[in-house]
């Protein structure tokens, strides 16, 4: 299905809530709306026609996008078009052809379940730093816990919808572990609704689960026998629902046991995920992740492990690695001050923006623009006086170059001009070669001639390196030019800003030895999260606002606030967020209070003289004095978020190195030895954490009042409470609803209560 570039499946009810918005998705995105999965629409043809007609009548959010609708009819998945752009003959043909439409459905199913795997707490792997001992006894370099997906919206509907063809006649469902027992229970309930058996006219559909890994369980025979008998008593079949197939041991154990009872024909085997594309024994595998694992370099089961690699045992009953108990690990001074010099040079220069769309060179050649939660204006950075001074110091002992290679971006042109400005002798008489795509370099005769000229030195200017992929591609293509040229090549990285400490070490420490060229220069370096659309806190806020605006019980004042904030976030994609709009504050232009004595201030003030000067001022005056003294510039809210994100990334990398266990920062704490006692600082910390890290931060709270006492502090003003209520409900609201039954004392949390309180039926 090469016509697919991206599939986005959602429940049809979400269509009316505006979750498809102008400009939020690329023109290639295919939107798929699923009608309620537990309804056999063959029984309600008039309602079905009305539902599809309603979707078609709704004005498409993006006219150029293909929009589809899927539903079930008598245990068969069905598909139709909602909106197909004029002239798109390919899609008209795909939907109209009964055979090809089945291929479309398969592609939708695969895309939806692959999207579920984007959750950070489902696919666990540690890049070789640790192995998992699976319940089967094998060692693996990854572990998949499907049970954690049960909190994802639409997961149960997806399982039921895509399994529907095999559910007819099923009267009992058995799953391979209690971790997906909720899935078995929900599928059973959905099936009763689908059959219309909830009124008692038909027998109930029962379900069970294995308390331990089936192939090694001493109760295997009894468990499978009881499941078969439970279905036979109700004159039906049994569904064995498994979370994940790896080597086939699980399904073989079930099939072998069924053979002993001569019951294979009365059983259906379904796996949610599997490594191979197909299964030898099962009727259905909902999603194969073989290609995904291969793309991540994960090999699965290992024959042996080095004694230096930690082995994490996965419980055969809980399906949790042993380290999954949250462990609070606080900041240390190194986390804050490791990159303090970088921030002292560049804060206050309006170089940093948040929540901004942009493109890298590799993105540009594919016509793509990616999202950056933390965006650095490279062209402004390379023209900054502090950068020029640093650049001059880096090239003091570098020999001249005869050839300069750039990608033609504004950043690379500015970097070239800056190098000419601080070290004109290095580039005197040099020839500039613009290569927008490094893949072309081996086919360009002028480049080949320049690179292989005897006694000629060449320099490649790379504006930024985040993951190392760009420089890795460049090295590969350079090898195709001439092996003799490599020792004469110098690579210069303007800004090295990886999130991975390994990438930082490769280029900042190993240098040219790792890059494979004669020389390598890194001008500036700093660790920053590489957060895209899914991990961007402002994108999550945008989606939360959309969801809240779909509520029927929202008051007019809150609706106006949410709509204005959502529109601001949408418009910010072009230029990013910098000043007071960074945080969700209903008072326009009102900044959160920022008091003295914080971890952030301690890191930024490096001189005793500055500390002494600050002793004479209090409150906001102390904040202003600090901002004027650090780099002689006023710090923006974006500067604050960047420094905090850097500190948290250093903390994240350090705790990963110290222990393969999942560490968490107690992000709600405001009064402690860490001195997180500024409202704005607290909000910046919450914005910098990943969703699963925020979840763990909530779970260390023993109760709702315990959490409240650590979110709000006595030094906070009424205005601070209003903003903190919104920021904290954005950060912790989902977990508050799950753990504590909703937000108590909604007055303190302000309009944020609408994010998470159960919706009230206006009738």
VMD Tcl script that draws the C-alpha trace (Angstrom):
set ca {
  {0.00 0.00 0.00}
  {2.51 2.55 -1.17}
  {-0.20 5.22 -1.43}
  {-0.21 5.46 2.37}
  {2.06 8.04 3.96}
  {0.28 8.28 7.30}
  {-2.88 6.83 8.81}
  {-4.74 8.33 11.75}
  {-7.60 6.26 13.18}
  {-10.08 7.78 15.62}
  {-13.55 7.13 16.95}
  {-16.20 8.78 14.80}
  {-17.53 10.70 17.81}
  {-14.27 12.61 17.95}
  {-14.94 14.11 14.53}
  {-17.42 16.56 16.05}
  {-14.94 17.59 18.70}
  {-12.63 19.18 16.19}
  {-9.73 16.78 16.56}
  {-8.95 17.18 12.86}
  {-7.75 20.72 12.42}
  {-6.44 22.84 9.61}
  {-2.68 22.66 9.51}
  {-2.24 20.05 12.21}
  {-1.58 17.19 9.81}
  {0.19 16.92 6.50}
  {-1.81 16.71 3.28}
  {-0.84 13.04 3.00}
  {-2.55 12.07 6.25}
  {-5.45 9.65 5.83}
  {-8.14 10.10 8.47}
  {-10.13 7.00 9.43}
  {-13.30 7.35 11.54}
  {-14.53 4.21 13.30}
  {-18.22 3.96 14.12}
  {-18.97 2.50 17.59}
  {-17.34 -0.93 17.50}
  {-19.85 -2.76 19.72}
  {-22.72 -2.14 17.28}
  {-23.66 -4.58 14.53}
  {-24.64 -1.95 12.00}
  {-26.35 -4.52 9.78}
  {-29.24 -4.30 12.26}
  {-29.52 -0.53 11.92}
  {-29.22 0.34 8.19}
  {-31.07 3.66 8.57}
  {-28.85 4.78 11.44}
  {-25.79 3.60 9.54}
  {-26.77 5.67 6.53}
  {-27.41 8.67 8.75}
  {-24.05 8.31 10.51}
  {-22.10 8.08 7.28}
  {-24.16 10.88 5.77}
  {-23.43 13.06 8.78}
  {-19.71 12.49 8.42}
  {-19.86 13.32 4.73}
  {-21.92 16.42 5.38}
  {-19.43 17.76 7.88}
  {-17.07 20.20 6.22}
  {-13.70 18.46 5.82}
  {-11.01 20.06 8.00}
  {-8.46 19.64 5.23}
  {-10.05 19.35 1.84}
  {-7.03 17.63 0.32}
  {-7.05 14.74 2.79}
  {-8.53 11.31 2.17}
  {-11.13 10.58 4.87}
  {-12.61 7.12 5.41}
  {-15.17 5.49 7.69}
  {-15.08 1.90 8.98}
  {-17.74 -0.16 10.76}
  {-18.83 -3.78 11.13}
  {-21.76 -5.62 9.58}
  {-22.60 -9.16 10.68}
  {-19.06 -9.82 11.96}
  {-17.35 -8.33 8.93}
  {-15.34 -5.07 8.88}
  {-16.59 -2.63 6.26}
  {-15.11 0.52 4.74}
  {-16.38 3.50 2.75}
  {-15.14 6.93 1.79}
  {-16.16 10.10 3.60}
  {-14.15 12.50 1.50}
  {-11.75 11.77 -1.36}
  {-10.17 14.74 -3.15}
  {-11.24 15.21 -6.74}
  {-8.94 13.55 -9.21}
  {-7.66 10.99 -6.72}
  {-8.42 8.02 -8.92}
  {-6.20 5.68 -6.91}
  {-8.33 5.95 -3.79}
  {-11.58 5.82 -5.69}
  {-10.41 2.51 -7.16}
  {-9.13 1.12 -3.86}
  {-12.39 1.66 -2.01}
  {-14.60 0.48 -4.87}
  {-12.71 -2.81 -5.42}
  {-13.81 -5.49 -2.93}
  {-10.42 -7.22 -2.96}
  {-8.30 -4.09 -2.71}
  {-10.51 -2.65 0.02}
  {-9.51 -5.61 2.21}
  {-5.89 -4.63 1.71}
  {-6.78 -1.11 2.80}
  {-8.36 -2.47 5.98}
  {-5.25 -4.52 6.72}
  {-3.08 -1.44 6.29}
  {-5.33 0.57 8.62}
  {-5.15 -2.17 11.25}
  {-1.35 -2.36 11.10}
  {-0.99 1.42 11.28}
  {-3.33 1.74 14.25}
  {-1.57 -0.89 16.35}
  {1.86 0.44 15.46}
  {0.67 3.84 16.65}
  {-0.29 2.30 20.00}
  {3.32 1.16 20.41}
  {4.48 4.76 20.52}
  {3.61 4.76 24.23}
  {6.88 5.07 26.16}
  {5.97 2.35 28.68}
  {5.21 -0.50 26.27}
  {8.42 -1.34 24.40}
  {11.28 -1.48 26.91}
  {14.91 -1.63 25.76}
  {18.19 -0.24 27.05}
  {20.44 -0.10 23.97}
  {22.42 -3.13 25.13}
  {22.98 -1.79 28.66}
  {20.67 -4.49 30.02}
  {18.88 -7.63 28.89}
  {15.52 -9.03 29.97}
  {15.04 -12.55 31.22}
  {11.64 -13.42 29.80}
  {9.13 -15.71 31.54}
  {10.16 -18.35 29.01}
  {13.71 -18.24 30.43}
  {15.20 -16.73 27.26}
  {17.21 -13.52 27.30}
  {16.13 -10.66 25.07}
  {17.35 -7.14 24.38}
  {13.76 -5.84 24.53}
  {10.52 -6.53 26.33}
  {6.98 -5.64 25.26}
  {4.28 -5.17 27.90}
  {0.97 -4.93 26.07}
  {-1.02 -4.56 29.28}
  {0.16 -0.97 29.62}
  {-1.77 -0.10 26.46}
  {-5.07 -0.64 28.24}
  {-5.02 3.00 29.35}
  {-4.79 4.19 25.73}
  {-7.93 5.65 24.23}
  {-9.48 3.39 21.62}
  {-7.38 0.31 22.44}
  {-10.31 -1.90 23.46}
  {-12.40 -0.77 20.49}
  {-9.50 -1.55 18.17}
  {-9.07 -5.10 19.54}
  {-12.78 -5.82 19.25}
  {-13.20 -4.27 15.81}
  {-10.26 -6.02 14.18}
  {-11.04 -9.38 15.81}
  {-14.74 -9.32 14.92}
  {-14.47 -11.85 12.06}
  {-13.38 -14.51 14.55}
  {-15.78 -13.71 17.39}
  {-18.96 -15.29 16.04}
  {-19.91 -18.16 18.32}
  {-17.31 -17.31 20.98}
  {-18.72 -17.88 24.48}
  {-15.53 -17.78 26.57}
  {-12.36 -15.68 26.32}
  {-9.10 -16.66 27.95}
  {-6.06 -14.38 27.90}
  {-2.46 -15.38 28.49}
  {-1.86 -13.02 31.44}
  {-3.80 -10.96 33.94}
  {-2.03 -7.87 32.51}
  {-4.52 -7.90 29.59}
  {-7.43 -9.36 31.55}
  {-9.28 -6.05 31.25}
  {-9.07 -6.44 27.48}
  {-10.68 -9.88 27.71}
  {-13.44 -8.52 29.97}
  {-14.18 -5.56 27.69}
  {-14.20 -7.69 24.53}
  {-16.66 -10.04 26.26}
  {-18.93 -7.12 27.18}
  {-18.70 -5.63 23.70}
  {-19.56 -8.99 22.15}
  {-22.67 -9.33 24.31}
  {-23.77 -5.86 23.23}
  {-23.02 -6.73 19.62}
  {-25.15 -9.88 19.83}
  {-27.89 -8.12 21.76}
  {-27.52 -10.63 24.61}
  {-27.42 -8.13 27.47}
  {-31.17 -8.52 28.05}
  {-30.71 -12.11 29.27}
  {-32.12 -13.80 26.19}
  {-28.66 -15.19 25.35}
  {-26.10 -16.66 27.78}
  {-23.33 -14.45 29.08}
  {-19.85 -14.57 27.61}
  {-17.37 -15.52 30.30}
  {-13.64 -14.87 30.51}
  {-10.55 -16.00 32.40}
  {-6.81 -15.50 32.46}
  {-3.66 -17.43 33.21}
  {-1.99 -16.37 36.48}
  {1.43 -17.23 35.05}
  {3.22 -17.86 31.76}
  {1.25 -20.67 30.13}
  {4.05 -22.83 28.63}
  {5.82 -23.14 31.98}
  {2.75 -23.06 34.22}
  {2.06 -26.14 36.29}
  {-1.65 -25.35 35.87}
  {-1.50 -25.17 32.07}
  {-3.59 -28.27 31.44}
  {-6.32 -27.32 33.89}
  {-6.49 -23.69 32.67}
  {-6.92 -24.61 29.01}
  {-9.30 -27.48 29.80}
  {-11.51 -25.23 31.93}
  {-11.62 -22.58 29.19}
  {-12.69 -25.14 26.58}
  {-15.32 -26.58 28.89}
  {-16.69 -23.13 29.76}
  {-17.28 -22.46 26.06}
  {-18.76 -25.92 25.38}
  {-21.27 -25.54 28.20}
  {-22.61 -22.52 26.34}
  {-22.52 -24.32 22.97}
  {-19.78 -22.07 21.67}
  {-16.09 -21.66 21.01}
  {-13.25 -20.37 23.17}
  {-11.03 -17.45 22.16}
  {-7.43 -17.57 23.38}
  {-6.30 -13.95 23.35}
  {-2.53 -13.54 23.65}
  {-0.65 -10.29 24.13}
  {2.55 -11.10 22.20}
  {4.07 -13.90 20.14}
  {7.84 -14.06 19.96}
  {9.15 -17.53 19.11}
  {5.85 -19.38 18.94}
  {6.26 -21.21 22.25}
  {3.04 -19.81 23.69}
  {0.79 -20.72 20.79}
  {2.38 -24.16 20.43}
  {1.67 -24.89 24.09}
  {-2.01 -23.99 23.61}
  {-2.40 -25.90 20.35}
  {-0.71 -29.02 21.75}
  {-3.01 -28.99 24.76}
  {-6.07 -28.49 22.57}
  {-5.00 -31.50 20.51}
  {-5.06 -33.66 23.64}
  {-8.71 -32.65 24.15}
  {-9.56 -32.94 20.43}
  {-10.81 -29.37 20.72}
  {-8.79 -27.46 18.13}
  {-11.87 -26.83 15.96}
  {-13.71 -25.27 18.89}
  {-10.93 -22.76 19.66}
  {-9.72 -19.52 18.08}
  {-6.19 -18.20 18.67}
  {-5.56 -14.46 18.33}
  {-2.40 -12.51 19.16}
  {-2.39 -8.75 19.53}
  {1.28 -8.40 18.53}
  {3.82 -10.74 17.03}
  {7.39 -10.67 15.75}
  {6.77 -12.75 12.59}
  {4.32 -11.50 9.97}
  {2.11 -14.56 10.23}
  {1.49 -17.33 12.69}
  {1.68 -21.03 11.96}
  {-0.98 -21.94 14.49}
  {-3.19 -18.90 15.10}
  {-6.13 -17.58 13.14}
  {-5.10 -13.95 13.50}
  {-2.18 -11.70 14.43}
  {-3.39 -8.12 14.73}
  {-0.01 -6.49 14.21}
  {3.48 -7.62 13.25}
  {6.32 -5.55 14.69}
  {9.23 -7.35 13.06}
  {10.16 -4.38 10.88}
  {9.84 -1.98 13.81}
  {12.22 -4.06 15.92}
  {14.66 -4.36 13.04}
  {14.64 -0.59 12.50}
  {15.60 -0.15 16.15}
  {18.39 -2.69 15.93}
  {16.67 -5.08 18.36}
  {17.45 -8.74 17.86}
  {15.24 -10.38 20.45}
  {16.39 -13.52 22.18}
  {20.11 -13.84 22.85}
  {22.07 -17.07 23.24}
  {24.22 -15.65 25.99}
  {24.96 -12.41 27.77}
  {28.14 -10.75 28.94}
  {28.72 -10.85 32.69}
  {29.03 -7.05 32.53}
  {25.46 -6.61 31.27}
  {22.72 -6.46 33.88}
  {19.89 -8.96 33.43}
  {16.40 -7.87 34.44}
  {13.98 -10.63 35.28}
  {10.42 -10.29 33.98}
  {7.87 -11.71 36.40}
  {5.93 -14.67 34.99}
  {2.80 -13.50 36.79}
  {2.88 -9.69 36.67}
  {4.75 -9.36 33.36}
  {6.71 -6.47 34.85}
  {10.50 -6.16 34.86}
  {11.70 -6.10 38.44}
  {12.90 -2.52 38.28}
  {9.49 -1.07 37.53}
  {9.06 0.24 41.07}
  {9.41 4.03 40.81}
  {12.51 5.38 42.50}
  {12.81 9.08 43.23}
  {16.28 10.35 42.37}
  {16.84 14.10 42.97}
  {19.00 16.53 41.07}
  {22.68 16.87 41.88}
  {24.80 19.95 41.28}
  {26.35 18.39 38.17}
  {22.94 18.18 36.46}
  {22.42 21.92 36.81}
  {25.92 23.24 36.23}
  {27.21 20.86 33.54}
  {26.16 23.28 30.78}
  {25.94 26.49 32.84}
  {28.61 28.24 30.78}
  {26.58 27.72 27.60}
  {23.49 29.34 29.15}
  {25.52 32.20 30.60}
  {26.73 32.98 27.06}
  {23.41 32.75 25.21}
  {20.47 33.36 27.56}
  {18.65 36.62 26.96}
  {19.54 36.76 23.25}
  {16.17 35.49 21.96}
  {17.86 32.48 20.40}
  {15.51 29.93 21.98}
  {11.86 29.31 21.17}
  {9.40 26.60 22.17}
  {6.72 24.65 20.28}
  {7.83 25.53 16.76}
  {7.71 23.79 13.40}
  {10.91 23.73 11.40}
  {12.95 21.61 9.05}
  {16.40 20.12 8.96}
  {18.38 19.59 5.77}
  {17.38 15.93 5.59}
  {13.73 16.86 6.15}
  {13.87 19.50 3.42}
  {14.87 17.10 0.68}
  {11.76 15.06 1.45}
  {9.55 18.15 1.61}
  {8.88 17.70 5.31}
  {8.71 20.01 8.30}
  {9.09 18.48 11.73}
  {8.05 19.82 15.09}
  {10.55 21.00 17.69}
  {9.49 21.39 21.31}
  {12.88 23.10 21.84}
  {14.00 25.11 18.82}
  {17.34 26.93 18.51}
  {17.61 29.70 15.91}
  {20.90 28.54 14.40}
  {21.35 31.48 12.04}
  {21.06 33.91 14.96}
  {23.31 31.72 17.13}
  {26.09 31.59 14.52}
  {26.03 35.39 14.17}
  {26.13 35.99 17.93}
  {29.28 37.62 19.33}
  {29.67 34.90 21.95}
  {29.59 32.22 19.24}
  {32.12 34.12 17.11}
  {34.47 34.31 20.08}
  {34.09 30.58 20.74}
  {34.54 29.76 17.05}
  {37.75 31.76 16.89}
  {39.20 29.85 19.84}
  {38.29 26.48 18.26}
  {40.16 27.10 14.97}
  {43.36 28.68 16.29}
  {45.50 25.68 15.33}
  {43.61 24.56 12.22}
  {45.33 24.60 8.81}
  {43.75 26.39 5.79}
  {41.20 24.76 3.48}
  {40.93 24.80 -0.29}
  {37.31 23.52 -0.45}
  {34.24 24.33 1.66}
  {31.10 22.18 1.53}
  {27.75 23.46 2.84}
  {24.13 22.32 2.48}
  {22.86 25.71 1.34}
  {20.58 26.34 4.33}
  {20.49 29.78 5.94}
  {22.25 28.35 8.97}
  {25.08 26.87 6.91}
  {25.53 30.14 4.99}
  {25.69 32.10 8.25}
  {28.15 29.60 9.69}
  {30.34 30.01 6.61}
  {30.28 33.80 6.89}
  {31.11 33.64 10.60}
  {34.10 31.40 9.91}
  {35.34 33.82 7.24}
  {34.92 36.68 9.71}
  {36.89 35.20 12.64}
  {39.52 33.29 10.63}
  {39.79 34.74 7.10}
  {43.12 33.00 6.49}
  {41.49 29.58 6.80}
  {39.26 30.09 3.76}
  {41.31 32.50 1.66}
  {41.01 31.47 -1.99}
  {38.79 28.49 -1.14}
  {36.02 27.22 -3.40}
  {32.49 26.81 -1.96}
  {30.41 23.78 -2.98}
  {26.69 23.76 -2.16}
  {25.35 20.21 -1.79}
  {21.75 20.23 -0.53}
  {21.64 16.43 -0.35}
  {24.81 14.60 0.71}
  {23.68 11.60 -1.33}
  {24.56 13.57 -4.45}
  {28.18 14.18 -3.54}
  {29.53 10.94 -5.00}
  {27.92 11.67 -8.38}
  {29.16 15.25 -8.74}
  {32.38 15.47 -10.70}
  {33.31 18.89 -9.31}
  {33.04 17.58 -5.73}
  {35.01 14.43 -6.50}
  {37.76 16.44 -8.10}
  {37.98 18.84 -5.15}
  {38.00 16.08 -2.55}
  {40.70 14.03 -4.26}
  {43.01 16.84 -5.28}
  {46.50 16.11 -4.01}
  {47.46 17.96 -0.80}
  {44.06 19.68 -0.77}
  {42.07 20.05 2.46}
  {38.27 20.21 2.58}
  {35.89 21.33 5.35}
  {32.23 20.33 5.74}
  {30.10 22.77 7.75}
  {27.22 21.04 9.59}
  {24.98 23.54 11.39}
  {23.64 21.11 14.01}
  {23.81 17.45 15.05}
  {20.98 15.98 17.14}
  {21.05 12.22 16.68}
  {24.18 11.76 14.59}
  {22.19 10.55 11.59}
  {23.18 13.48 9.38}
  {26.90 13.09 9.98}
  {26.54 9.30 9.69}
  {24.96 9.69 6.25}
  {27.71 12.11 5.25}
  {30.45 9.67 6.29}
  {28.84 6.89 4.30}
  {28.60 8.98 1.13}
  {32.13 10.34 1.56}
  {33.48 6.80 1.52}
  {32.03 6.47 -1.97}
  {34.18 9.35 -3.21}
  {37.67 8.11 -2.38}
  {39.27 6.48 0.62}
  {42.30 8.66 0.08}
  {40.26 11.81 0.70}
  {39.12 10.97 4.25}
  {42.32 12.02 6.10}
  {42.14 15.44 4.42}
  {38.54 16.12 5.43}
  {37.59 18.36 8.35}
  {34.02 18.30 9.71}
  {32.80 21.25 11.77}
  {29.62 21.02 13.87}
  {28.16 24.41 14.78}
  {25.89 23.13 17.58}
  {26.06 19.60 18.97}
  {22.79 19.20 20.90}
  {21.94 15.51 21.35}
  {19.64 14.04 23.97}
  {21.67 10.81 23.98}
  {24.90 10.97 26.02}
  {26.47 8.38 23.69}
  {26.13 10.77 20.73}
  {27.63 13.56 22.83}
  {30.60 11.37 23.77}
  {31.14 10.19 20.21}
  {31.58 13.67 18.80}
  {32.70 15.72 21.80}
  {35.20 13.22 23.22}
  {36.17 10.72 20.51}
  {35.98 13.40 17.83}
  {37.68 12.71 14.51}
  {38.41 9.14 15.53}
  {34.68 8.47 15.58}
  {33.74 10.66 12.61}
  {36.25 8.74 10.47}
  {37.77 11.87 8.97}
  {41.05 13.63 9.52}
  {39.69 16.28 11.88}
  {36.48 17.25 13.65}
  {35.60 20.49 15.46}
  {32.60 21.02 17.73}
  {32.03 24.74 18.29}
  {29.23 24.63 20.87}
  {27.58 21.71 22.66}
  {24.67 21.31 25.04}
  {22.34 18.42 25.95}
  {18.68 19.04 25.07}
  {15.63 16.79 24.68}
  {14.82 15.96 21.07}
  {11.06 16.18 21.56}
  {8.77 16.13 18.54}
  {5.00 16.30 18.24}
  {4.23 13.41 20.58}
  {6.44 14.53 23.46}
  {5.97 18.30 23.15}
  {4.18 19.59 26.26}
  {2.54 22.39 24.28}
  {1.18 19.97 21.68}
  {-0.26 17.87 24.49}
  {-1.79 21.02 25.93}
  {-3.34 21.82 22.54}
  {-4.93 18.36 22.39}
  {-6.15 18.65 25.99}
  {-7.82 21.97 25.20}
  {-9.51 20.40 22.18}
  {-10.86 17.62 24.35}
  {-12.11 20.04 27.00}
  {-13.85 22.18 24.37}
  {-15.82 19.11 23.32}
  {-17.50 18.88 26.72}
  {-21.19 19.77 26.95}
  {-20.96 21.18 30.48}
  {-18.15 23.73 29.97}
  {-19.11 27.26 30.98}
  {-18.85 30.20 28.57}
  {-15.97 31.89 30.39}
  {-13.83 28.73 30.39}
  {-14.70 28.08 26.75}
  {-13.46 31.53 25.78}
  {-10.23 31.01 27.74}
  {-9.59 27.59 26.20}
  {-10.36 28.69 22.64}
  {-8.06 31.69 22.91}
  {-5.24 29.57 24.31}
  {-5.70 26.86 21.69}
  {-5.64 29.42 18.88}
  {-2.47 30.95 20.34}
  {-0.74 27.57 20.42}
  {-1.80 26.84 16.85}
  {-0.50 30.19 15.62}
  {2.76 29.75 17.53}
  {3.84 26.87 15.28}
  {5.30 29.41 12.86}
  {7.49 31.47 15.21}
  {7.37 29.56 18.52}
  {6.71 30.70 22.10}
  {9.14 33.02 23.89}
  {7.66 35.25 26.59}
  {4.72 35.08 29.02}
  {2.65 33.02 26.56}
  {4.87 30.03 27.31}
  {2.73 29.11 30.33}
  {-1.05 28.78 30.57}
  {-1.90 31.97 32.44}
  {-5.35 33.49 32.01}
  {-4.01 36.95 32.93}
  {-2.58 38.19 29.64}
  {0.99 39.36 29.99}
  {1.14 38.49 33.69}
  {4.29 36.54 34.49}
  {4.47 33.90 37.16}
  {6.35 34.99 40.30}
  {9.97 33.91 40.41}
  {11.47 34.12 43.88}
  {15.05 33.88 45.10}
  {16.97 30.87 46.42}
  {16.02 28.34 43.77}
  {18.04 25.59 42.19}
  {17.85 27.48 38.91}
  {19.16 30.69 40.42}
  {21.96 28.88 42.24}
  {23.09 27.41 38.94}
  {22.98 30.64 36.99}
  {24.75 32.84 39.55}
  {28.42 32.00 39.37}
  {29.90 35.02 41.08}
  {29.88 35.90 44.76}
  {29.61 39.57 43.85}
  {26.29 38.96 42.10}
  {24.96 37.04 45.09}
  {25.94 39.88 47.40}
  {24.12 42.41 45.23}
  {20.97 40.31 45.28}
  {20.86 40.19 49.08}
  {19.51 43.73 49.16}
  {16.38 43.07 47.09}
  {13.35 40.84 47.58}
  {10.60 39.14 45.60}
  {10.16 40.23 42.00}
  {12.91 42.81 42.40}
  {15.29 39.98 43.22}
  {14.06 38.19 40.09}
  {14.66 41.26 37.94}
  {18.11 41.80 39.41}
  {19.03 38.23 38.59}
  {17.77 38.51 35.05}
  {19.76 41.68 34.45}
  {22.93 40.27 35.97}
  {23.01 36.98 34.09}
  {24.56 37.74 30.72}
  {23.51 41.39 31.14}
  {20.20 40.42 29.51}
  {16.62 39.83 30.56}
  {15.80 36.12 30.63}
  {12.65 35.04 28.83}
  {10.32 32.24 29.85}
  {11.71 30.28 26.88}
  {15.22 30.70 28.31}
  {13.98 29.34 31.62}
  {12.36 26.30 29.96}
  {15.51 25.57 27.96}
  {17.74 25.67 31.03}
  {15.35 23.47 32.98}
  {15.00 21.02 30.06}
  {18.78 20.83 29.83}
  {19.08 20.14 33.56}
  {16.41 17.44 33.39}
  {18.04 15.86 30.36}
  {21.38 15.75 32.21}
  {19.55 14.25 35.20}
  {17.81 11.76 32.91}
  {21.08 10.68 31.29}
  {22.89 10.44 34.62}
  {20.22 8.32 36.27}
  {20.09 6.01 33.26}
  {23.85 5.54 33.51}
  {23.68 5.03 37.26}
  {20.90 2.48 37.09}
  {18.85 0.82 34.38}
  {15.83 1.22 36.61}
  {13.17 3.82 35.79}
  {14.01 6.89 37.84}
  {11.60 9.71 38.57}
  {11.94 13.25 39.81}
  {9.35 14.19 42.41}
  {8.15 16.98 40.17}
  {5.31 18.07 42.46}
  {7.58 18.96 45.36}
  {7.87 22.68 45.99}
  {9.28 22.89 49.53}
  {12.28 20.63 49.90}
  {16.07 20.56 49.90}
  {15.91 21.06 46.14}
  {14.14 24.42 46.66}
  {11.62 24.13 43.84}
  {9.77 27.05 45.40}
  {9.09 29.24 42.38}
  {5.80 28.93 40.54}
  {7.37 29.54 37.16}
  {10.17 27.08 37.85}
  {7.68 24.39 38.84}
  {5.73 24.90 35.62}
  {8.95 24.71 33.57}
  {9.86 21.41 35.25}
  {6.45 19.91 34.51}
  {6.68 21.02 30.88}
  {10.10 19.38 30.51}
  {9.15 15.90 31.71}
  {7.90 13.10 29.50}
  {4.33 11.90 30.11}
  {5.41 8.66 31.79}
  {7.81 10.57 34.04}
  {4.95 12.79 35.15}
  {2.88 9.72 35.91}
  {5.57 8.36 38.17}
  {5.90 11.73 39.88}
  {2.22 11.59 40.80}
  {2.39 8.04 42.10}
  {4.87 8.93 44.83}
  {2.07 11.00 46.41}
  {0.26 9.12 49.16}
  {-3.00 11.01 48.67}
  {-4.72 13.94 47.04}
  {-4.09 16.38 49.88}
  {-0.44 15.29 49.94}
  {-0.13 16.23 46.29}
  {-1.99 19.51 46.76}
  {0.39 20.52 49.56}
  {3.33 20.08 47.22}
  {1.83 21.74 44.14}
  {0.83 24.95 45.91}
  {3.15 26.70 48.32}
  {2.47 29.34 50.97}
  {4.57 31.91 49.06}
  {2.31 31.69 46.02}
  {-0.06 34.58 45.38}
  {-3.66 34.27 44.20}
  {-2.50 34.90 40.62}
  {0.10 32.15 41.04}
  {-2.60 29.74 42.21}
  {-4.67 30.44 39.12}
  {-1.83 29.71 36.73}
  {-0.45 26.82 38.76}
  {-3.91 25.27 38.84}
  {-4.00 25.25 35.06}
  {-0.40 24.10 34.68}
  {-0.70 21.37 37.33}
  {-4.00 20.07 35.94}
  {-2.37 19.85 32.52}
  {0.58 17.97 33.98}
  {-1.09 15.66 36.52}
  {-4.83 15.79 35.89}
  {-5.16 12.49 34.06}
  {-3.46 10.62 36.88}
  {-5.41 12.58 39.50}
  {-8.65 11.37 37.97}
  {-7.47 7.76 37.91}
  {-5.86 7.72 41.35}
  {-8.05 10.07 43.34}
  {-11.37 10.01 41.49}
  {-11.09 13.51 40.04}
  {-10.01 16.95 41.14}
  {-11.21 17.91 44.59}
  {-11.39 21.58 45.51}
  {-11.93 22.67 41.92}
  {-11.91 26.32 42.97}
  {-8.19 26.08 43.61}
  {-7.62 24.35 40.29}
  {-9.74 26.89 38.42}
  {-10.93 26.08 34.90}
  {-8.43 23.21 34.80}
  {-11.07 21.04 36.42}
  {-12.78 20.77 33.05}
  {-9.75 18.91 31.72}
  {-10.34 15.89 33.91}
  {-13.67 15.87 35.77}
  {-16.25 13.37 34.46}
  {-18.59 15.05 32.00}
  {-22.01 15.89 33.37}
  {-25.00 14.98 31.24}
  {-26.93 18.26 30.79}
  {-30.20 16.33 30.62}
}
mol new
graphics top color blue
foreach p $ca { graphics top sphere $p radius 0.5 }
foreach p [lrange $ca 0 end-1] q [lrange $ca 1 end] { graphics top cylinder $p $q radius 0.2 }
display resetview
